[in-house]
């Protein structure tokens, strides 16, 4: 992702465009499905409608995938980079120590409870 695309405004704009595309494609798909077949419609007309529905379905899936890609990129930025605030991530060693202490406490509880008879 380019540096200019990481601004808050650009990310919000990208999210809004993705949601708009998703809603638009869904609306077109529902409109196509709700359109009644004309009397005397030929196989060609039915095939054309089926093709249009397939195209709109593919576009709907693509819009959803674009939004999923955006969420993945936001998670990556949050975990590895620019979405961290000043001083965030500096206490990671403390977190490791705390997790070891919690693990030791859980192991002690399990050992203590394993000696208790169960009905």
MODELLER restraints for C-alpha pairs under 7 A, 6 or more apart:
rsr = mdl.restraints
at = mdl.atoms
rsr.add(forms.Gaussian(group=physical.xy_distance, feature=features.Distance(at['CA:5:A'], at['CA:11:A']), mean=6.92, stdev=0.5))
rsr.add(forms.Gaussian(group=physical.xy_distance, feature=features.Distance(at['CA:15:A'], at['CA:67:A']), mean=6.79, stdev=0.5))
rsr.add(forms.Gaussian(group=physical.xy_distance, feature=features.Distance(at['CA:18:A'], at['CA:63:A']), mean=6.02, stdev=0.5))
rsr.add(forms.Gaussian(group=physical.xy_distance, feature=features.Distance(at['CA:18:A'], at['CA:66:A']), mean=6.74, stdev=0.5))
rsr.add(forms.Gaussian(group=physical.xy_distance, feature=features.Distance(at['CA:18:A'], at['CA:67:A']), mean=5.92, stdev=0.5))
rsr.add(forms.Gaussian(group=physical.xy_distance, feature=features.Distance(at['CA:21:A'], at['CA:63:A']), mean=6.13, stdev=0.5))
rsr.add(forms.Gaussian(group=physical.xy_distance, feature=features.Distance(at['CA:22:A'], at['CA:60:A']), mean=5.70, stdev=0.5))
rsr.add(forms.Gaussian(group=physical.xy_distance, feature=features.Distance(at['CA:22:A'], at['CA:63:A']), mean=5.38, stdev=0.5))
rsr.add(forms.Gaussian(group=physical.xy_distance, feature=features.Distance(at['CA:22:A'], at['CA:64:A']), mean=6.53, stdev=0.5))
rsr.add(forms.Gaussian(group=physical.xy_distance, feature=features.Distance(at['CA:25:A'], at['CA:56:A']), mean=5.91, stdev=0.5))
rsr.add(forms.Gaussian(group=physical.xy_distance, feature=features.Distance(at['CA:25:A'], at['CA:59:A']), mean=6.60, stdev=0.5))
rsr.add(forms.Gaussian(group=physical.xy_distance, feature=features.Distance(at['CA:25:A'], at['CA:60:A']), mean=5.34, stdev=0.5))
rsr.add(forms.Gaussian(group=physical.xy_distance, feature=features.Distance(at['CA:26:A'], at['CA:60:A']), mean=6.47, stdev=0.5))
rsr.add(forms.Gaussian(group=physical.xy_distance, feature=features.Distance(at['CA:28:A'], at['CA:56:A']), mean=7.00, stdev=0.5))
rsr.add(forms.Gaussian(group=physical.xy_distance, feature=features.Distance(at['CA:29:A'], at['CA:53:A']), mean=6.06, stdev=0.5))
rsr.add(forms.Gaussian(group=physical.xy_distance, feature=features.Distance(at['CA:29:A'], at['CA:56:A']), mean=5.93, stdev=0.5))
rsr.add(forms.Gaussian(group=physical.xy_distance, feature=features.Distance(at['CA:29:A'], at['CA:57:A']), mean=6.93, stdev=0.5))
rsr.add(forms.Gaussian(group=physical.xy_distance, feature=features.Distance(at['CA:32:A'], at['CA:53:A']), mean=6.67, stdev=0.5))
rsr.add(forms.Gaussian(group=physical.xy_distance, feature=features.Distance(at['CA:77:A'], at['CA:83:A']), mean=5.54, stdev=0.5))
rsr.add(forms.Gaussian(group=physical.xy_distance, feature=features.Distance(at['CA:78:A'], at['CA:84:A']), mean=5.95, stdev=0.5))
